[in-house]
């Protein structure tokens, strides 16, 4: 959806979970691209499949219960693909790699920072040792050379007295400082792709702005591509180039972030933007009508139709596909398609 060389191409991603209650379709047919040096924000409410998408790309989901593109796939559907590329590396479908091959990719060509840095860091190992281990695993430096790189990385992340921070344990640092340690660890291997899963949600407003500024700084420095997972459209608008809106395992709208908010087409995207606007204005919040889908029992047709105020008759029985309604702007909505066809006629 952009002219930059594609670093990550996700096609028809289906990630299901086998449970005692039935098959949970956490991600069901997701497709998007991320270009070199661009940030793609995946936005949606809790439980829509954003984090499962990130963990699927990193191959961090245990199987069982996770199932990616197994024989559960209905006949006639194209297989899932997660293709990682780069200017100097051969493109690979990470779903075809063995676990030993994935260990070289994971933390090397692509890296991830997590929503809860306190849980992601080992509490009984110093921050410096954890960064050094990542450097020794994915770069040539060892010993003091790796330690020097780790100190330089912490300094790049804006840490005061980085040599001293190397000797500290995670519990001795604030939330914002722990997130900087995770960033230093993730970026120390010079990845082509960084997945940031809600990197600012546990931080105060000042720390949020600083972390987002660091991501932009590193992106400008190395041409880093970023998959940003967030529930906050304001964060997406501030940090992303492109945005995809997820609802109940599906991508419902995708476009250049500048198209939002004035050009949003899908009723769910419009509802999220209305909520964000009310929050900015400090007006009383008005929730979206209805409740999120039961993951074990998705409704037929468009998954959003039970909560949609613009529902057409076919929405209840026929599921819309993602279609390009204008250059670079994709939407899965019968109303969007009807309006596009009416305008074209």
Secondary structure, DSSP 8 states (H G I E B T S, - for coil): --SS-EEEEEEEEEEEEEETTEEEEEEEEEEEEEETT-EEEEE--TTSSHHHHHHHHHT-S-TTTEEES-TTS-TT----EEEE--SSS--EEGGGS-HHHHHHHBTTTEEEE-S-HHHHS-TTS-HHHHHHHHHHHHSS--THHHHHHHHHHHHHTT-TTHHHHHT--GGGS-HHHHHHHHHHHHHTT--SEEEEESTTTTS-HHHHHHHHHHHHHHHHHHT-EEEEEES-HHHHHHH-SEEEEEETTEEEEEEEGGGTTTT--SHHHHHHHHHHHHHHTT------SS----TTS--SS-TTGGG-TT--GGGGT-----EEEETTEEE--HHHHHHHHHHH-
